[in-house]
Amino acid sequence: MDPNGRFLYTPSFVGLVYGFAIDATTGLLTPVPGSPFRTGIGNIGMAIVQPTP
């Protein structure tokens, strides 16, 4: 989940990352446009970091 609680991302072992927008009122997950996103095969985890200037 991103630091603001607006998006959820989850990796899959087959080389994809799924992205979802989280509805703040209902908690309903809606796929992010373009999701799933291709990554390298064998994903077992991921980290979301906030860039700093």
C-alpha distance matrix in Angstrom:
0.0 3.8 6.5 8.0 5.9 7.4 5.6 4.2 6.1 8.5 11.7 15.1 18.2 20.3 18.9 16.3 12.6 11.6 9.6 9.3 9.7 9.3 12.8 13.0 16.2 16.0 12.5 13.7 11.7 13.6 13.6 13.2 16.7 17.7 15.1 15.6 15.9 18.4 17.9 20.2 21.3 20.3 16.6 15.8 12.6 10.6 9.4 7.8 10.5 12.0 15.5 18.4 21.7
3.8 0.0 3.8 5.5 5.4 6.5 5.5 6.4 7.9 11.0 13.8 17.5 20.4 22.3 20.3 17.7 13.9 13.2 10.6 10.5 10.0 10.2 13.3 13.1 16.8 17.3 14.2 15.5 13.5 14.8 14.7 13.3 16.5 17.6 15.8 16.6 16.3 18.9 18.4 21.0 22.6 22.0 18.3 17.9 14.4 11.6 9.5 6.5 8.3 8.8 12.3 15.0 18.3
6.5 3.8 0.0 3.8 5.6 7.9 8.6 9.9 11.7 14.5 17.2 20.9 23.6 25.7 23.7 21.3 17.6 17.0 14.4 14.0 12.9 12.4 14.8 13.6 17.3 18.4 15.6 17.6 16.3 17.8 18.1 16.7 19.8 21.1 19.5 20.4 20.0 22.5 21.7 24.0 25.8 25.0 21.2 20.5 16.8 14.0 11.2 8.2 8.4 8.0 11.6 13.6 16.9
8.0 5.5 3.8 0.0 3.8 5.5 7.8 10.2 12.8 16.1 19.1 22.7 25.8 27.6 25.6 22.8 19.0 17.7 14.6 13.3 11.3 10.3 12.1 10.5 14.1 15.8 13.5 15.6 14.9 16.2 17.2 15.8 18.9 20.8 19.5 20.9 20.9 23.8 23.6 26.3 28.1 27.5 23.8 23.3 19.8 17.0 14.5 11.3 11.6 10.5 13.8 15.5 18.3
5.9 5.4 5.6 3.8 0.0 3.8 5.8 7.6 10.9 13.8 17.3 20.5 23.8 25.7 24.1 21.2 17.4 15.6 12.7 10.9 9.0 7.3 9.5 8.3 11.8 12.8 10.1 12.3 11.6 13.5 14.8 14.2 17.7 19.7 17.9 19.2 19.8 22.8 22.8 25.5 26.8 26.1 22.4 21.7 18.5 16.2 14.4 11.8 13.2 13.0 16.5 18.7 21.7
7.4 6.5 7.9 5.5 3.8 0.0 3.8 7.1 10.3 13.7 17.1 20.2 23.7 25.0 23.4 20.0 16.3 14.2 10.7 8.6 5.9 5.1 7.3 7.2 11.0 12.0 9.5 10.8 9.7 10.7 12.1 11.1 14.4 16.8 15.4 17.1 17.9 21.3 21.8 24.9 26.4 26.2 22.6 22.5 19.5 17.1 15.7 12.8 14.3 13.9 16.9 19.3 21.9
5.6 5.5 8.6 7.8 5.8 3.8 0.0 3.8 6.6 10.2 13.5 16.6 20.1 21.3 19.6 16.3 12.6 10.5 7.1 5.6 4.5 5.5 8.9 10.1 13.5 13.6 10.5 10.9 8.6 9.3 9.6 8.6 12.2 13.9 12.1 13.6 14.3 17.6 18.2 21.3 22.7 22.6 19.0 19.2 16.4 14.1 13.3 10.7 13.0 13.4 16.3 19.3 22.1
4.2 6.4 9.9 10.2 7.6 7.1 3.8 0.0 3.8 6.7 10.3 13.3 16.8 18.3 17.0 13.9 10.2 8.2 5.8 5.1 6.4 7.0 10.8 12.2 15.3 14.5 10.9 11.0 8.2 9.7 9.4 9.4 13.1 14.1 11.4 12.1 13.1 16.1 16.4 19.1 20.0 19.6 16.0 15.9 13.3 11.6 11.6 10.0 13.1 14.5 17.6 20.8 23.9
6.1 7.9 11.7 12.8 10.9 10.3 6.6 3.8 0.0 3.8 6.8 10.1 13.5 14.9 13.3 10.3 6.6 5.5 4.5 6.3 8.9 10.5 14.2 15.9 19.0 18.0 14.4 14.0 10.7 11.4 9.8 9.4 12.6 12.6 9.6 9.6 10.1 12.6 12.6 15.3 16.3 16.0 12.5 12.8 10.5 8.8 9.6 8.8 12.4 14.4 17.1 20.6 23.6
8.5 11.0 14.5 16.1 13.8 13.7 10.2 6.7 3.8 0.0 3.8 6.7 10.1 11.9 11.1 8.6 5.6 5.3 6.6 8.7 11.9 13.1 16.8 18.7 21.3 19.8 16.2 15.5 12.3 13.2 11.4 11.9 14.7 14.1 10.6 9.4 10.3 12.0 11.7 13.7 13.9 13.1 9.7 9.8 8.2 7.9 10.0 10.6 14.4 17.0 19.6 23.2 26.3
11.7 13.8 17.2 19.1 17.3 17.1 13.5 10.3 6.8 3.8 0.0 3.8 6.7 8.6 7.6 6.0 4.3 6.3 8.9 11.7 15.1 16.7 20.4 22.4 25.1 23.5 19.9 19.1 15.6 16.2 13.7 13.9 16.1 14.5 11.1 9.2 9.3 9.8 8.8 10.2 10.1 9.3 6.1 7.1 6.5 7.0 10.2 11.7 15.3 18.3 20.4 24.0 27.0
15.1 17.5 20.9 22.7 20.5 20.2 16.6 13.3 10.1 6.7 3.8 0.0 3.8 5.4 6.0 5.3 6.0 7.7 11.2 13.9 17.5 19.2 22.7 24.9 27.3 25.3 21.9 20.6 17.2 17.6 15.0 15.7 17.4 15.5 12.1 9.5 10.2 9.9 9.2 9.9 8.5 7.8 5.9 7.3 8.5 10.1 13.6 15.4 19.0 22.0 24.0 27.6 30.6
18.2 20.4 23.6 25.8 23.8 23.7 20.1 16.8 13.5 10.1 6.7 3.8 0.0 3.8 5.6 7.2 9.0 11.3 14.8 17.6 21.3 22.9 26.4 28.6 31.0 29.0 25.4 24.3 20.9 21.3 18.6 19.3 20.7 18.4 15.2 12.5 12.5 11.1 9.7 8.9 6.3 4.7 4.6 6.2 8.9 11.3 15.1 17.5 20.8 24.1 25.8 29.4 32.3
20.3 22.3 25.7 27.6 25.7 25.0 21.3 18.3 14.9 11.9 8.6 5.4 3.8 0.0 3.8 6.1 9.2 11.4 15.1 18.1 21.9 23.9 27.3 29.9 32.2 30.1 26.8 25.1 21.6 21.4 18.3 18.9 19.7 16.9 14.1 11.2 11.2 9.2 8.7 8.1 5.3 6.0 7.1 9.7 12.1 13.9 17.5 19.5 22.7 25.8 27.2 30.9 33.5
18.9 20.3 23.7 25.6 24.1 23.4 19.6 17.0 13.3 11.1 7.6 6.0 5.6 3.8 0.0 3.8 7.1 10.1 13.4 16.9 20.4 22.8 26.4 28.8 31.4 29.8 26.4 24.8 21.2 20.6 17.3 17.1 17.6 14.7 12.3 9.5 8.4 5.9 4.9 4.9 4.0 6.2 6.2 9.7 11.3 12.0 15.4 17.1 20.1 23.0 24.1 27.7 30.2
16.3 17.7 21.3 22.8 21.2 20.0 16.3 13.9 10.3 8.6 6.0 5.3 7.2 6.1 3.8 0.0 3.8 6.5 9.8 13.2 16.8 19.3 22.7 25.3 27.9 26.3 23.0 21.3 17.6 16.8 13.5 13.3 14.1 11.4 8.6 5.8 5.4 4.6 5.4 7.5 7.7 9.3 7.9 10.8 11.4 11.4 14.5 15.4 18.7 21.3 22.6 26.4 28.8
12.6 13.9 17.6 19.0 17.4 16.3 12.6 10.2 6.6 5.6 4.3 6.0 9.0 9.2 7.1 3.8 0.0 3.8 6.5 10.1 13.5 16.0 19.5 21.8 24.6 23.3 19.9 18.6 14.8 14.3 11.3 10.8 12.3 10.4 7.3 5.4 5.1 6.5 6.8 9.6 10.5 11.2 8.6 10.7 10.1 9.3 11.8 12.2 15.6 18.1 19.7 23.5 26.1
11.6 13.2 17.0 17.7 15.6 14.2 10.5 8.2 5.5 5.3 6.3 7.7 11.3 11.4 10.1 6.5 3.8 0.0 3.8 6.8 10.5 12.9 16.3 18.9 21.5 19.9 16.7 15.0 11.2 10.7 7.7 8.0 10.1 9.1 5.4 4.4 6.4 9.1 10.4 13.3 13.8 14.4 11.8 13.3 12.4 11.6 13.6 13.4 16.9 18.9 21.0 24.7 27.3
9.6 10.6 14.4 14.6 12.7 10.7 7.1 5.8 4.5 6.6 8.9 11.2 14.8 15.1 13.4 9.8 6.5 3.8 0.0 3.8 7.0 9.8 13.2 15.8 18.5 17.4 14.4 12.9 9.2 8.4 5.9 5.3 8.3 8.5 5.6 6.5 7.9 11.3 12.6 15.9 17.0 17.6 14.6 15.8 14.1 12.4 13.4 12.2 15.3 16.8 18.9 22.5 25.1
9.3 10.5 14.0 13.3 10.9 8.6 5.6 5.1 6.3 8.7 11.7 13.9 17.6 18.1 16.9 13.2 10.1 6.8 3.8 0.0 3.8 6.4 9.6 12.4 14.9 13.7 10.8 9.2 5.6 5.2 4.3 5.0 8.8 10.4 8.0 9.5 11.5 15.0 16.4 19.6 20.5 20.8 17.8 18.5 16.6 15.1 15.6 14.0 17.0 17.9 20.5 23.8 26.4
9.7 10.0 12.9 11.3 9.0 5.9 4.5 6.4 8.9 11.9 15.1 17.5 21.3 21.9 20.4 16.8 13.5 10.5 7.0 3.8 0.0 3.8 6.5 9.2 12.0 11.5 9.2 8.1 5.6 5.2 6.3 6.0 9.6 12.2 10.7 12.7 14.4 18.0 19.5 22.8 23.9 24.3 21.1 21.6 19.3 17.4 17.2 14.8 17.3 17.5 20.1 23.1 25.5
9.3 10.2 12.4 10.3 7.3 5.1 5.5 7.0 10.5 13.1 16.7 19.2 22.9 23.9 22.8 19.3 16.0 12.9 9.8 6.4 3.8 0.0 3.8 6.1 8.7 8.3 5.6 5.8 4.9 6.6 9.1 9.7 13.3 15.9 14.1 15.8 17.6 21.1 22.3 25.3 26.2 26.1 22.7 22.7 20.3 18.6 18.2 15.9 18.3 18.4 21.4 24.2 26.8
12.8 13.3 14.8 12.1 9.5 7.3 8.9 10.8 14.2 16.8 20.4 22.7 26.4 27.3 26.4 22.7 19.5 16.3 13.2 9.6 6.5 3.8 0.0 3.8 5.5 5.6 4.8 5.2 6.5 7.8 11.1 12.0 15.0 18.2 16.8 18.8 20.8 24.4 25.8 29.0 29.8 29.8 26.5 26.4 24.0 22.4 21.8 19.4 21.4 21.2 24.1 26.5 28.9
13.0 13.1 13.6 10.5 8.3 7.2 10.1 12.2 15.9 18.7 22.4 24.9 28.6 29.9 28.8 25.3 21.8 18.9 15.8 12.4 9.2 6.1 3.8 0.0 3.8 6.0 5.7 8.0 9.8 11.5 14.6 15.1 18.2 21.2 19.9 21.8 23.5 27.0 28.0 31.1 32.1 31.7 28.2 27.8 25.1 23.3 22.2 19.6 21.2 20.6 23.6 25.6 28.1
16.2 16.8 17.3 14.1 11.8 11.0 13.5 15.3 19.0 21.3 25.1 27.3 31.0 32.2 31.4 27.9 24.6 21.5 18.5 14.9 12.0 8.7 5.5 3.8 0.0 3.8 6.0 8.1 11.1 12.9 16.5 17.5 20.4 23.7 22.3 24.2 26.2 29.8 31.0 34.0 34.8 34.4 31.0 30.5 28.0 26.5 25.6 23.2 24.9 24.3 27.4 29.4 31.8
16.0 17.3 18.4 15.8 12.8 12.0 13.6 14.5 18.0 19.8 23.5 25.3 29.0 30.1 29.8 26.3 23.3 19.9 17.4 13.7 11.5 8.3 5.6 6.0 3.8 0.0 3.8 5.3 8.9 11.3 14.9 16.7 19.8 22.8 21.1 22.7 25.1 28.6 29.9 32.8 33.2 32.7 29.5 29.0 26.8 25.8 25.4 23.4 25.6 25.6 28.8 31.0 33.7
12.5 14.2 15.6 13.5 10.1 9.5 10.5 10.9 14.4 16.2 19.9 21.9 25.4 26.8 26.4 23.0 19.9 16.7 14.4 10.8 9.2 5.6 4.8 5.7 6.0 3.8 0.0 3.8 6.4 9.5 12.8 14.6 18.0 20.6 18.5 19.9 22.2 25.5 26.6 29.4 29.7 29.1 25.9 25.2 23.0 22.0 21.7 20.0 22.4 22.7 26.0 28.5 31.3
13.7 15.5 17.6 15.6 12.3 10.8 10.9 11.0 14.0 15.5 19.1 20.6 24.3 25.1 24.8 21.3 18.6 15.0 12.9 9.2 8.1 5.8 5.2 8.0 8.1 5.3 3.8 0.0 3.8 6.5 10.1 12.4 15.5 18.2 16.2 17.6 20.3 23.7 25.2 28.2 28.4 28.1 25.2 24.9 23.1 22.3 22.5 20.8 23.5 24.0 27.1 29.9 32.5
11.7 13.5 16.3 14.9 11.6 9.7 8.6 8.2 10.7 12.3 15.6 17.2 20.9 21.6 21.2 17.6 14.8 11.2 9.2 5.6 5.6 4.9 6.5 9.8 11.1 8.9 6.4 3.8 0.0 3.8 6.6 9.1 12.5 14.8 12.5 13.9 16.6 19.9 21.5 24.5 24.8 24.7 21.8 21.9 20.2 19.2 19.7 18.2 21.1 21.9 24.8 27.9 30.6
13.6 14.8 17.8 16.2 13.5 10.7 9.3 9.7 11.4 13.2 16.2 17.6 21.3 21.4 20.6 16.8 14.3 10.7 8.4 5.2 5.2 6.6 7.8 11.5 12.9 11.3 9.5 6.5 3.8 0.0 3.8 6.4 9.1 11.8 10.2 12.1 14.9 18.5 20.6 23.8 24.4 24.9 22.2 22.9 21.4 20.1 20.7 19.0 21.8 22.4 24.8 28.0 30.4
13.6 14.7 18.1 17.2 14.8 12.1 9.6 9.4 9.8 11.4 13.7 15.0 18.6 18.3 17.3 13.5 11.3 7.7 5.9 4.3 6.3 9.1 11.1 14.6 16.5 14.9 12.8 10.1 6.6 3.8 0.0 3.8 6.3 8.3 6.4 8.4 11.2 14.8 17.1 20.5 21.1 22.0 19.5 20.8 19.5 18.2 19.2 17.7 20.7 21.5 23.7 27.1 29.4
13.2 13.3 16.7 15.8 14.2 11.1 8.6 9.4 9.4 11.9 13.9 15.7 19.3 18.9 17.1 13.3 10.8 8.0 5.3 5.0 6.0 9.7 12.0 15.1 17.5 16.7 14.6 12.4 9.1 6.4 3.8 0.0 3.8 6.2 5.5 8.2 9.8 13.6 15.9 19.5 20.8 22.0 19.3 20.9 19.2 17.4 17.9 15.9 18.5 19.0 20.8 24.2 26.2
16.7 16.5 19.8 18.9 17.7 14.4 12.2 13.1 12.6 14.7 16.1 17.4 20.7 19.7 17.6 14.1 12.3 10.1 8.3 8.8 9.6 13.3 15.0 18.2 20.4 19.8 18.0 15.5 12.5 9.1 6.3 3.8 0.0 3.8 5.5 8.5 9.7 13.3 16.1 19.8 21.4 23.2 20.9 23.0 21.7 19.7 20.4 18.5 20.8 21.1 22.3 25.7 27.3
17.7 17.6 21.1 20.8 19.7 16.8 13.9 14.1 12.6 14.1 14.5 15.5 18.4 16.9 14.7 11.4 10.4 9.1 8.5 10.4 12.2 15.9 18.2 21.2 23.7 22.8 20.6 18.2 14.8 11.8 8.3 6.2 3.8 0.0 3.8 6.1 6.7 9.9 13.1 16.7 18.3 20.5 18.6 21.1 20.2 18.5 19.7 18.3 20.7 21.4 22.4 25.9 27.5
15.1 15.8 19.5 19.5 17.9 15.4 12.1 11.4 9.6 10.6 11.1 12.1 15.2 14.1 12.3 8.6 7.3 5.4 5.6 8.0 10.7 14.1 16.8 19.9 22.3 21.1 18.5 16.2 12.5 10.2 6.4 5.5 5.5 3.8 0.0 3.0 5.1 8.7 11.5 15.0 16.1 17.8 15.8 18.0 17.2 15.8 17.4 16.4 19.3 20.6 22.0 25.7 27.7
15.6 16.6 20.4 20.9 19.2 17.1 13.6 12.1 9.6 9.4 9.2 9.5 12.5 11.2 9.5 5.8 5.4 4.4 6.5 9.5 12.7 15.8 18.8 21.8 24.2 22.7 19.9 17.6 13.9 12.1 8.4 8.2 8.5 6.1 3.0 0.0 3.8 6.6 9.4 12.6 13.4 15.1 13.3 15.7 15.4 14.5 16.7 16.3 19.4 21.2 22.7 26.4 28.7
15.9 16.3 20.0 20.9 19.8 17.9 14.3 13.1 10.1 10.3 9.3 10.2 12.5 11.2 8.4 5.4 5.1 6.4 7.9 11.5 14.4 17.6 20.8 23.5 26.2 25.1 22.2 20.3 16.6 14.9 11.2 9.8 9.7 6.7 5.1 3.8 0.0 3.8 6.5 10.2 11.8 14.0 12.2 15.1 14.6 13.2 15.2 14.9 17.6 19.4 20.4 24.1 26.1
18.4 18.9 22.5 23.8 22.8 21.3 17.6 16.1 12.6 12.0 9.8 9.9 11.1 9.2 5.9 4.6 6.5 9.1 11.3 15.0 18.0 21.1 24.4 27.0 29.8 28.6 25.5 23.7 19.9 18.5 14.8 13.6 13.3 9.9 8.7 6.6 3.8 0.0 3.8 7.0 8.8 11.6 10.7 14.1 14.3 13.5 15.9 16.3 18.9 21.1 21.7 25.4 27.4
17.9 18.4 21.7 23.6 22.8 21.8 18.2 16.4 12.6 11.7 8.8 9.2 9.7 8.7 4.9 5.4 6.8 10.4 12.6 16.4 19.5 22.3 25.8 28.0 31.0 29.9 26.6 25.2 21.5 20.6 17.1 15.9 16.1 13.1 11.5 9.4 6.5 3.8 0.0 3.8 6.5 9.0 7.9 11.5 11.7 10.9 13.5 14.6 17.1 19.7 20.2 23.8 26.0
20.2 21.0 24.0 26.3 25.5 24.9 21.3 19.1 15.3 13.7 10.2 9.9 8.9 8.1 4.9 7.5 9.6 13.3 15.9 19.6 22.8 25.3 29.0 31.1 34.0 32.8 29.4 28.2 24.5 23.8 20.5 19.5 19.8 16.7 15.0 12.6 10.2 7.0 3.8 0.0 3.8 6.5 6.8 10.5 11.6 11.7 14.6 16.5 18.8 21.7 22.1 25.6 27.8
21.3 22.6 25.8 28.1 26.8 26.4 22.7 20.0 16.3 13.9 10.1 8.5 6.3 5.3 4.0 7.7 10.5 13.8 17.0 20.5 23.9 26.2 29.8 32.1 34.8 33.2 29.7 28.4 24.8 24.4 21.1 20.8 21.4 18.3 16.1 13.4 11.8 8.8 6.5 3.8 0.0 3.8 5.9 9.3 11.6 12.8 16.2 18.5 21.2 24.3 25.2 28.6 31.0
20.3 22.0 25.0 27.5 26.1 26.2 22.6 19.6 16.0 13.1 9.3 7.8 4.7 6.0 6.2 9.3 11.2 14.4 17.6 20.8 24.3 26.1 29.8 31.7 34.4 32.7 29.1 28.1 24.7 24.9 22.0 22.0 23.2 20.5 17.8 15.1 14.0 11.6 9.0 6.5 3.8 0.0 3.8 6.2 9.2 11.4 15.0 17.8 20.6 24.0 25.2 28.6 31.3
16.6 18.3 21.2 23.8 22.4 22.6 19.0 16.0 12.5 9.7 6.1 5.9 4.6 7.1 6.2 7.9 8.6 11.8 14.6 17.8 21.1 22.7 26.5 28.2 31.0 29.5 25.9 25.2 21.8 22.2 19.5 19.3 20.9 18.6 15.8 13.3 12.2 10.7 7.9 6.8 5.9 3.8 0.0 3.8 5.8 7.7 11.4 14.2 17.1 20.6 22.0 25.4 28.3
15.8 17.9 20.5 23.3 21.7 22.5 19.2 15.9 12.8 9.8 7.1 7.3 6.2 9.7 9.7 10.8 10.7 13.3 15.8 18.5 21.6 22.7 26.4 27.8 30.5 29.0 25.2 24.9 21.9 22.9 20.8 20.9 23.0 21.1 18.0 15.7 15.1 14.1 11.5 10.5 9.3 6.2 3.8 0.0 3.8 7.2 10.8 14.0 17.0 20.6 22.5 25.7 28.9
12.6 14.4 16.8 19.8 18.5 19.5 16.4 13.3 10.5 8.2 6.5 8.5 8.9 12.1 11.3 11.4 10.1 12.4 14.1 16.6 19.3 20.3 24.0 25.1 28.0 26.8 23.0 23.1 20.2 21.4 19.5 19.2 21.7 20.2 17.2 15.4 14.6 14.3 11.7 11.6 11.6 9.2 5.8 3.8 0.0 3.8 7.1 10.4 13.4 17.0 19.1 22.3 25.6
10.6 11.6 14.0 17.0 16.2 17.1 14.1 11.6 8.8 7.9 7.0 10.1 11.3 13.9 12.0 11.4 9.3 11.6 12.4 15.1 17.4 18.6 22.4 23.3 26.5 25.8 22.0 22.3 19.2 20.1 18.2 17.4 19.7 18.5 15.8 14.5 13.2 13.5 10.9 11.7 12.8 11.4 7.7 7.2 3.8 0.0 3.8 6.8 9.8 13.4 15.5 18.7 22.0
9.4 9.5 11.2 14.5 14.4 15.7 13.3 11.6 9.6 10.0 10.2 13.6 15.1 17.5 15.4 14.5 11.8 13.6 13.4 15.6 17.2 18.2 21.8 22.2 25.6 25.4 21.7 22.5 19.7 20.7 19.2 17.9 20.4 19.7 17.4 16.7 15.2 15.9 13.5 14.6 16.2 15.0 11.4 10.8 7.1 3.8 0.0 3.8 6.3 10.0 12.2 15.3 18.7
7.8 6.5 8.2 11.3 11.8 12.8 10.7 10.0 8.8 10.6 11.7 15.4 17.5 19.5 17.1 15.4 12.2 13.4 12.2 14.0 14.8 15.9 19.4 19.6 23.2 23.4 20.0 20.8 18.2 19.0 17.7 15.9 18.5 18.3 16.4 16.3 14.9 16.3 14.6 16.5 18.5 17.8 14.2 14.0 10.4 6.8 3.8 0.0 3.8 6.9 9.6 12.8 16.2
10.5 8.3 8.4 11.6 13.2 14.3 13.0 13.1 12.4 14.4 15.3 19.0 20.8 22.7 20.1 18.7 15.6 16.9 15.3 17.0 17.3 18.3 21.4 21.2 24.9 25.6 22.4 23.5 21.1 21.8 20.7 18.5 20.8 20.7 19.3 19.4 17.6 18.9 17.1 18.8 21.2 20.6 17.1 17.0 13.4 9.8 6.3 3.8 0.0 3.8 6.3 9.2 12.8
12.0 8.8 8.0 10.5 13.0 13.9 13.4 14.5 14.4 17.0 18.3 22.0 24.1 25.8 23.0 21.3 18.1 18.9 16.8 17.9 17.5 18.4 21.2 20.6 24.3 25.6 22.7 24.0 21.9 22.4 21.5 19.0 21.1 21.4 20.6 21.2 19.4 21.1 19.7 21.7 24.3 24.0 20.6 20.6 17.0 13.4 10.0 6.9 3.8 0.0 3.8 6.4 9.9
15.5 12.3 11.6 13.8 16.5 16.9 16.3 17.6 17.1 19.6 20.4 24.0 25.8 27.2 24.1 22.6 19.7 21.0 18.9 20.5 20.1 21.4 24.1 23.6 27.4 28.8 26.0 27.1 24.8 24.8 23.7 20.8 22.3 22.4 22.0 22.7 20.4 21.7 20.2 22.1 25.2 25.2 22.0 22.5 19.1 15.5 12.2 9.6 6.3 3.8 0.0 3.8 6.7
18.4 15.0 13.6 15.5 18.7 19.3 19.3 20.8 20.6 23.2 24.0 27.6 29.4 30.9 27.7 26.4 23.5 24.7 22.5 23.8 23.1 24.2 26.5 25.6 29.4 31.0 28.5 29.9 27.9 28.0 27.1 24.2 25.7 25.9 25.7 26.4 24.1 25.4 23.8 25.6 28.6 28.6 25.4 25.7 22.3 18.7 15.3 12.8 9.2 6.4 3.8 0.0 3.8
21.7 18.3 16.9 18.3 21.7 21.9 22.1 23.9 23.6 26.3 27.0 30.6 32.3 33.5 30.2 28.8 26.1 27.3 25.1 26.4 25.5 26.8 28.9 28.1 31.8 33.7 31.3 32.5 30.6 30.4 29.4 26.2 27.3 27.5 27.7 28.7 26.1 27.4 26.0 27.8 31.0 31.3 28.3 28.9 25.6 22.0 18.7 16.2 12.8 9.9 6.7 3.8 0.0
